[in-house]
């Protein structure tokens, strides 16, 4: 699966001759890019586990875990017009490669802070801010690069496999980071390993060659700069898909509070924290692989709405649980239900967007994703500081279910999505 040789191509059609379930892997650059993405996400998750545990050890305040999410989100929201236009004007694979190198430097900085005994909450926030700046450019370029690595008819399959690989990294990264932290009783080996992962990812992306030509973006001025927002607003199905994810995960995210659950509610320590962080990824990758091998999803919009409802219910179960086993099961369900939304949204957004606009639309999409994740961490930290940890998670899950009911009424276009391959680029 991970060989980097030439694809098996049919001379009659000039298309990859491979079973439909593995069509995306017939493209060498897809394999290279996904290998690099696996390494980079694993490294980022290891860094996240180490910083989260180190920060909570320093301050013992839920609010500080929320602030960690906020400082990573700020660069994305402030720079969204420029990050998107950059992805439409500069070779996307080149942007991703530069960003992986910068992410490696951030981990070296964390390592240097530890070696020189300069670790403070403010210093950790500063490095997280730099990491957020890197991610602000990586996200749009990486998303917009995806449709250029395979032919259009194979893109839903590429999204399913790409999501599987991403989630596999979210399983391995936190587990590995938690185990290394627990064994060494230090975050420094974790940061060193994360830096190595980003270095390998940087090297691999240097060999990526898109099979579909990136179309130039020739516009200038404010209208061009804000074109992604205009495109999303004009295509209601894109607006519906990304805003549903925004508000459901913004309210229902419990990841920021996992150090508190691991330390104070479940009493499982760093290794347990790593397993809790990995559990959503296990559920997600199981669903993603199933969808990659299954026949094409029908009634995708209704399935997406039902799964986001399940996401809220699983969040409530996790919030109320005091059993490590039940908590792991609830987080497995959180990841499994969320993955359906990820695949449907990812396919709808990319195939409904002209290539010359994909960078800017992807930057808006990443803004929404960042708001749901990092800003959601901040929201969880604030509410937990005011009301307590368990009420914060439970009320968030109830809020996610309410969002589904409202969106089902506001956006009938979302309910009417059937086959994902029927979604069209309206350029």
N, C-alpha and C positions, 0 to 999 in steps of 0.2 A: 504493500500500500504506500510505503514511503520512498520507493525508488524514484530517482530523479532522471531516468533515461527518457527517450522520446516516447510520445504517446503512440498507442496502437491506432492507426488511422485507416479508414476504409478508402481505397482508391476511387471507388465509384462515387462516394458522397463527399469525400474530403472532410468527414466528420469522425470523431472518436468512435470506434467500434467496440463498445463495452456495455455490459448489462446496465440497464437504466438506473439501478440503485447505486452504481458506482461511477456514473457518467462523469462527474466532476473530476475524479482522480485520473482521467485520461489526459488532463492538461498538466504538463510539467510545472508550469508557473503556479498553478493552483496548489500543487503539492508543496512546492517550495515556500509559498507565502503562508500556507496553513502551518507548516513546520515552524516557521519563524514566529507566527502568531501564537502557537502553542507555547513556545519558549518564553516569549515576552509576557504572556498572561500569567504563566506559572511564576515567573520572576516578580511580576507586579503583585500577585497574591501573597507570595512569601514576604515581600516588603510590607504589605498591608497588615499581615498578622503580627509581624515583629514591631511595627510602629504602634499599632493599636494596643498591644500588650505593654509595651514600654511606656506609652503615654499614660495608660491607666495606672500603672505602677507608680508613676511620678505624681499624679494629681488626685487619683481616687474620685474623680467627679464625672458623672455621665455627660454633663454639658461639654466637657473637653473632647469627648469622643464625637459629639455632634459637631463641634468646631473643626475637627479634623476633616470631616466631610465638606464643610462649608468652604474652607480655604482651598480645597481641590476643585470645587465647583466654580469659584469666582473667575478664574481666567477664562473658562469656557463661555460664561455668559457675557463677559466684557469684550471678548475678542471674536465672537461668533461671526460677524460679517466678514472679517479678514481671514479667519481660518478657512471658511468655506470658499471664498474667492481664490485663496492660495491653492486649494485643492483643485480648482477648475483651471488655473493658469499654469501651474507647475506640474511636472510629471509626478503622479501620485505615489508611485513606488519610491521615488527619490525622497519625498517628504517623509514617508514612513521610515525609511532607512535612517535619515538624520535624526528623527525622533527617538528611535531605539538607541542610538548612540548617546543622546542627551539623557535618556532614562538611566542608562548605565552610569553616567556621571553623577546622577542624583544618588544612586546607591553607594557610589564611592564617597560622596559627601557624608552620608549617614555613617559609613564606616569610619571616616576620618573624625567625625564628632565623637564617636565612641572611643576611639583610640586616644584622643586628646582630652577625654573627660570633659567635654563641652556640651553634654546632652542636657538640654532644658526643654520645657514644653514649647517655648517660643522658637527655639532652634528647629525642633521637629516640625512645627507649623511652617517655618520658612522653607524647609525642604519639600514638604507636602505642597506648598504653593508652587514651587518650581516643577514638581511632578505634574500638578494640575495644568500648568502652562504647556508642558510637553504633550499631555493627553489632549489638550484643546486642539492641537494641530494633527495629532495622530488619528483621532477618531474620524473626522470627515474624510481625510485622505484614504484611510483604510476601508471605510464603508464604500466610498465611491470607486475604489479600485476593484472591488469584488466583481461587478458586472463586466469588467474588462478582461477577466482571467478565464472566462468560459463563454461559450455561445449562449444566446438568450434562452433557448429551450432547455438548457441544463442549469439555469440559474437557481430555480427552486431547489434542485438537488444540491447545488453548491451551498445554498443557505443552510439547509438541514445538516450537511456534513460540517460546514464551518461552525455552526452552533454547537455541534457535538464536540468538535475539537476544542472550542473555547471553553465549554463546560467541563471537559476532561481536565483542562488546565486549572479551572477553578476548584476541582476536586484535589488534584495532586498538589497544587501550590500551597493552599492553607495547611493541608496535612503535613507536607514536608516542612513548611516553615514552623509549624507548631512542634513537630517532633525535634527538629534541630534546636529550636529555642529551649525545649524542655531538657534535652540531653546535655547541652552545653551551658545552660543557664545564662545565656548571653544572646543578644540580637545580632552581634557582629558577624558570626558565621552565616547567618541568614542573609544579611546585606551583601556579603561577599559572593554567596551563591547566586543571588538575584542579579548582581552585576555581571556575572559570568553568563547567565541566561540571556540577558540583553545583548551581550557581545556576540554570542552565537546567532541571535536573531538578526542583528545588524549585518553579519556576514552573509546569511542566507538571502536576505532581501536584495542584495547586490546582484543576484542571478535571476531575478524575476523579470520576465518579458511578457507583457500583456498580449493576448491574441486578438483583442478588439482595440482599434485605435482610439485613443482619447481625443474627443472632439474639442477644438479650441473654443475658448470663451472670449469673444472680442469686445464685449461691452465695457463701458467705463462710467464713472460717476456714481452718484448715490443710488440711482435706480439699479444699477448692476450690483452694487455692494449689498443691497438689501433684497436682491432677486430671490434668494431662498425663501424668505418670509412670504413674498408675494406668490411664489409657486405653491407653497404649502396652503396658503389661504384660498387659492383658486381651486385646488384639488381637494375637495372635502373628504374624500376617502383617506387621503394621506393625513389630513388634519385630525380626522376621527381616530385613526389607528395610533398615531404618536401621542395624542393628548389623552387617550384612554390609558395608555401605559404610564404617562406622566403622573396623573392623579392617583391611579390605583397603587403604584409602587411608592409614590411620595408618601401616601398615608399608611401603606401596609408594610413598609420596610422595617425589618427588625435586626438587620445585620449589624448596625452600629452598636447595638446593645448586647451583642453576643459575649464580649468580655465580661460583662456584669453577670449574665446568666451562667457562664462557665465558672466564674470565681465565687459568686455569692449565692446563687439559687440552686445550681446543680452540683457545685463543688467538684469539678472535674479537672481544673488546672489547664495549663497551656496545651497539653495533648488533646484534651476534650474540646478546648476552644477550636483547635485545628479541625477536628472531626465535625463540629457544628458548622464551621465555615464551609466545609466541603460538602455537607449533606445536600444543600440545594443543587449543587452541581451534579451529584450522583443522580438525583431525580431528573434533572434537565437533560443530561446526556442520554439517559435511557429513552426518554421520549423522542429526542432528536434522531437517534439512530433508528428507532421504530418508524418514525415518519419518513426517513430516507429510504427504507426498504418497503414501506407500505404503498399501496396504490395512491394516486393523487387524492389529496384531501378534498372532500366535498363539503358544502355548506361551511366554508372556512370562517366566515364572519360570525355565524352563530356559535360555532365551536370555540372561537376566540373569546366571545363574551362569557360563555359557560365556564371556560377555564380560568378567566380572571376572577369570576365569582368563587371558584374553588380555591384560588390563591388567597382571597380574603378569609375564607373559612379555615384554611390550613394555618394562616397567620394567627387567628384567634386561638386555635388549638395549641400552637406553640406557646403563645403568651400565657396560657393558663396552666401549662404542664409544669410539674415539678419532678418528672421522671426523665432521666437522660435518654432512655430508649424511646419514649413517646415524643420527646423533643426532636430527636433525630428523625423519626418517622414524619413528624409534622413538617420539618424542613425539607425532607425529600419531596413531599407533596407540594410545598411552596415552589421548589425548582421545577417539578414536572409540569405543573399547571402554567407557570410563567413561560416555559419554553415554547408552548404552542403559540402564545402571544408574540414571542420574539420572532418565530419563523414567519408567521402571517404578516406581522408588521414589516419585517425586513424585506420580504418579497414585494409587498404592496408599495412600499416607499421607493425602492430602487427601480422596479419595472414601470411605475407610473411617472417617472421623472426623466426628462430628456438628458442625455449624457452631458451636454454642455452645462447643465444646471446641477448635476449630481453632487458636486462638491459643496455647493451652497445649501442645497436641500439636506444633504447629510450633516452639515454643520448645525442646521436647525434641529434635525433629528437628534444629534448628539447633545445639543442643548437641553432638549426634553429628557433624554436619557440621564444626563448629568443632574438635572433638576430632580428627577425621580430617585436617583441613587444618592449622590452627595448631599443635595439639599434635603432629601428624605432623611439622611443620617442626622443632619442638623435638627430637623423637626423632631425626630425621635429623641434626641438628646435633650432638647428643650422641654418637651412634654414629660419625659421621664424625670427631669429635675423638678418639675412642678407637681406632677401627679403621682409619680412612682413608675417603676420600670414596667410592671405587669399591666397597669391600666393603659400605659402608652401603647403597648403592642396590641392589646385587645381592641381599643378604640380605633386604632389604625386599620385593623382587619375589617371592622364594621364599616369604616369609611370606604374601603375598597369595594365592598359589596354595593354600597349605595351609589358609588360612581358608575358601576356597570349598569344599574337600573336607569340612571339619568342618561348615560350615553346611548343606550339602546333606543331611547325615545328621541334624543336630539339628532342622531345620525342614522337614519334608515339605510343609507348607503353601506354602512358597516354590516348591517344584518344581511344585506343582499349579496355580499361576496360569496361566490361559489367556488370555482376552481381558481387556484392562484395563477395558473398560466394564462388565464383569460384577462388578467390585469394588463392594461396596455399603456405604453408610453404615448402621451397625448401631444408630443412635440409636433 
